Amino acid sequence: MRVCVIGTGYVGLVTGACLSHIGHHVICVDNNEEKVKLMKSGQTPIYEPGLSEIMQSGIQAGLLEFTSDLKAGVEHGEILFIAVGTPAMPNGEK
């Protein structure tokens, strides 16, 4: 299945990497270009045991990609996951 994950924090990156690990073609989208470059090289910007190895395996298999191009990610995905921070309300509540 073609999947797009928008946001590559703890939830989005782990979700995308694990979905690629079980055989789905995943494009993870993030608006931070430096973070995208880091992830394209198979390195993770967060600490999660084994995540870097899963990412590298997915990248090598052609099942895991990273981009800052939201349109390309959305067009790729049959299923979209939105994993971005919830904006706080004016009073600070989420």
PyMOL commands that set and color helices and strands:
alter all, ss='L'
color gray80, all
select helices_A, chain A and resi 10-21+33-40+51-60+70-76
alter helices_A, ss='H'
color red, helices_A
select strands_A, chain A and resi 2-6+25-29+64-67+79-82
alter strands_A, ss='S'
color yellow, strands_A
deselect
rebuild
show_as cartoon
